[in-house]
Amino acid sequence: MLNLIHLKVLAAVARHGSVTEAAKELHYSQSSVSHHLARLEADTGAKLIQRVGRGIRLTAEGRLLAVRAAEIVGRVDAAANELAAQVGLEAGRVRLAANASALSTIVPKAAVALDQAHPGLELILIDSHPVESLQMLRHGEIDLALIFQHADAPLEEEEGFRLVHLCDDRIYLVSRRPGDSIADHRHSAWIGGCLRCRNELVNVCGKEGFTPRIASLSDDIVVVQALVAAGRGVTTLPGLALQAHRHPGVHATELTGFSRQIHAVTYGDPPDPPAIAAVLKALAEATR
C-alpha cells in the first residue's frame, strides 16, 4: 500500500527537481528524503528516480506517480482544512489563486471583510493565470480560483468544477488620445498581453476588419500602460486592470459589446465547506 508521506516526498522532489530543495521544503534531512524515495520504489516495484551527475531526474514511471501524488496530497490537505472549517470559522484556511488585476482589486476588498467577520480564518493568496489556477484547483493545491473568461473563448472546464459568476469586466481601448476607436488604429502598433488576451485583442480588431500588428508583448499592466504613454503602441485592457493601475498619460475608451466574465471556481460536490463559503460570499459582496 502506498504511504502518504512517501508520496508527499515524491511530489516535493518533482516540484523542485532536487532532493536538497525538497528536503528544505519538508524540513527533512537529505538522507531522510532519499530513504523515503527508496521505500516508495520498494513498495511500487518501479524505478522512480535516476541519478544524473550530481543531480536527479524522474523516470517516466516517477513522473506519472508524481502527478498523482500531488493530487492525492493536495486533496488530503484540502480535506483537513475543510474538516477544520466545518467545526467552525474560528479557524480554517482557504488558498485562493487569482490573476493580478483581480488580486489587486476584488480580493483586497473581500479580505478586509473576511478579517472583520472571521478574524481566525487564514486567507492564502496566489498570483496565477486562469488556466494554471484551474490546474492547481484540480490537483488540490488551492481551494478556490478566481478566473476570467472571454465570451468568444471560454475556458475548457473539466467535470467537477463549479463556477459562480461574480461580475462582467468591460474591455477598453487604451491609447494616448481621448475618444479613439479601434478603427482609428488600423495601422498602429499594438501591445499584446498573455496568449488568451492576445486572442481577444485579435478578435476585437477582427470585428473592425483588420488584424492588429502586435509589436510588443507584456503581461504587466504597469509596463503596458507605460509603453502606450511613451507612444510605443495601443492596447486593450479590462476595467479591473485600469482600476488597479492607471497611468496619467493614457486614455481609456470603453468598447461597446466587449467584456470578460469573472468567476469564482470551486472543485468537487456541493455544499462548500463553511470557510470556502465565507470567502465566496465576501468575493460576491466585493464585486457588487
N, C-alpha and C positions, 0 to 999 in steps of 0.2 A: 504494500500500500504506500502511496506517495505521502511524504511528510511535508507539512505546510512550511516548516522552517527551511527545509531544503529547497522548496520551490521559491520561497522568498529570496534566498541567496542567489539562485539561478537568475531570477528576474533582475536583481540588482547588478549582477555581473553583466548580463545582456545589455542593461540600460547604460552602463558606464564603459563596457568593453575592457574592464580592468578589474582584477582581483583586489588590487590596492584600493581603488576608489570605492568599490563595493564594500570593502571592509570598513572604510571611513563612514560611509552612509549608515551601515548597520551597527556601527560601534562594536565590530568583531575584530579579532586579530586576523591577519592574512592566513595563518595556518588553520584557523577555525573555518574560514571561508573555503579553503581548499579541502578540508575534511568533509564539510557538508556536500560539496560537489562530488567528492569521491563516493560518499554514501549514496547520493542520488543516482550516480552511474551504476552502482552495485544493485540498487533497488530496481532500476529500469532495465538493466542489462544492455544499455546503449552507451556508446561513446558520445559524450556531450561536449567535451572541451578538447581543443587541440593546442599544444604548445607551439608558439611561433616566435623564435628568438627568445627575447626576454618577456614577451607578452603572450596573450592567449587569443583564441577566436573560437566561436561556437561552430560545431559541426551542423550539418543540415538537421539532424535529429535534435541537437541542442537548441537551434533557432526555433524549431517547431514547438518544443516543450516550453521554451522561454516565453513565447507569445501567450500560451495557455496559462503559464504560471502567473504572468502579470494580471491576466483576467481574474484568476482564482484569488490571488492575494488582494486585488482591488475589491472584489466582491465581499471577501471576508471582512476587510476594513470597513466597507460601507455598511455591512450588517451590524458590526459592532457599534458604529456611530448611530445607526437607526434605533438599535435597542436602547442605547443611552438616551437618545432623544425621546423614545417612547415613554420612558419613565417620567420625563418632564423637561421643560425647556430651561430649567435652571442650569443645565449643562448640555453639551452636544456640540458637534462640529459639522459645518457644511462647507464643502470645497466647491467653489464656483469659478468657472472659466468664462471669459468674455473677451471680445475684441477691444482694441484700445479706445474707440470712441464711446462704446457703451460703458467701459470700465472707468472712464473719466467723467461720465455724466449721470447715467441712470444709477449705477452701482453705488457711488458715494451717498446719494440721497437715501437709497434703501438701507445702506449700512448705518447711517445715523439713526433712522427709525428703529432698526433692529437693536442697536445699542441701548436705546431708551426703553424699548418694550421687553427685551430679553437680554439683559446685560451678561448673562452667563453663557450665551451662545457664541461660539467661536466661528467667525467667517473667514475662510482662507481664500484669497483671490489669485487668479492665474490669468495672465495676458495670453490669449490664444485665438487663432482664427477659427471660424465655424467648423471647417472640416476636421481640424485637429481636435477641437473641443468635443465633437461627437465621437471621435475615436476614443478619447480619454474617458468619455462617459460610458461607452460600451465596455471598456476594459475595467471599469470600476475605479479609475484613478481620480475621478471627480464625482460629485453628487448632482451637480446642476450645471447646465450650459446656457449661456445667453448668446444667441446666434442671430444673423440676419440672412434673409433670402430675397433675391430679386424675383419679381413676378414672372419674368420670362426665363429664369434659370433657377428653379427651386433645387435645393439640395436633395440628393438621393438618400432617403431615410430608410434605415433598416427596421425590421419588426422589433418592437419593444420600446421605441422612442415615443414619448408623449409630448406634444407641443402645446404651449399656452401662448396665444397671440397677445403681445403687450401693447404694441403701437405700430403705426406706419411712420417711416422715416423718409421725409421728402428729399429729392435729389436737386442739387443746384449747380448751375454753371458758374465757375469761379474764374474771373478774368480781372483785368485792370480797369475796365470801363463799366460804369453802371448801365443797366438796360441792354446789355449784349444779348444776342440769341445764339443758339447753336449754329445756325446758318451763317452768321457773321464770321465764323471761324472755320469755314470750309477749307481754307488754305493755311491755317495756322498750325504751329507745332502744338502738340498735346502732351500732357504729362499723365502717365498711367500709374495705377497702383497695383494691388495684388491681382492675380490672374482672373478671379471672378469679377473684380471691379473693372478690370480692363475689358472683359467681355461685355459688361453692362455699358461701358463707355462706347464701345463699337456699336452696340445695339441702339443707343441713343442717337449717335451720329448717323447710323444707317437709316433711321426713320426720317432723316433730313436729306437722304440721298447721297451720302458720301462716306468714305472710310477715313477715320482720323489718322494723321501722320504722327505716330507716337515717338517723340524724340527723347523723352526722359522717363525714367521709372523710379518711383519711390512709394513706399507704403507708409511713410511718416507724414502726418498731416501738417506738421510744422515745416518740414522740408518742402513739401508740395506747394504750400501757400507762399513760402519764401521764393520759390522758383517762379511762380506766377507774378509776384510783385516785382521780381527782377526782369520781367519780360521774356522769360525762357519758355513760355507756353501758357496754355489754358488747360483747365481740367474740370471734372465734375466731382463733387463731394456731397455726402449726405448731410442732413441738418445736424445730426449729433456730432459729427466731426467739426462742423463750424461752431457749434456750441462749446465744444471742448477747447478749441483754439481758433482765434480769428486774427489774421494779420491785418494791420491797419491799411496796407497798400493794396488790398484786393476788394472786389465787389462780388456779391453773390446774387444770382438771378434764379428764382425758382423755375424748374422745368415742369410745366403742367403735364400731368399724366404719368410722371415717373416717380417711383418711390420704392423703398425696400421695406420688408416686414421684419419686425423684431420679435423673436420668440424666446421664451424660456423653455428649456427641454429637460425632461427627466427620463429615466430609463426604468423599465420594469412595470409590473402591475400596480394599479392604484389599490388603496389610497397611499398618498405620500406620507412619510414619517413626519411628525409634528415639526421638527426643525426645518426640514425642506419646505413644508407647507408655509411656515412663517416667513421664510425667505421669498417664496413665490408671492405671498401677499404683499410684502414690502416692495418688491420689484413692480408689481402691478400698481401700487399706490404711487410709486415714484414716476411712473410714466403717464399718470393722468394729467 
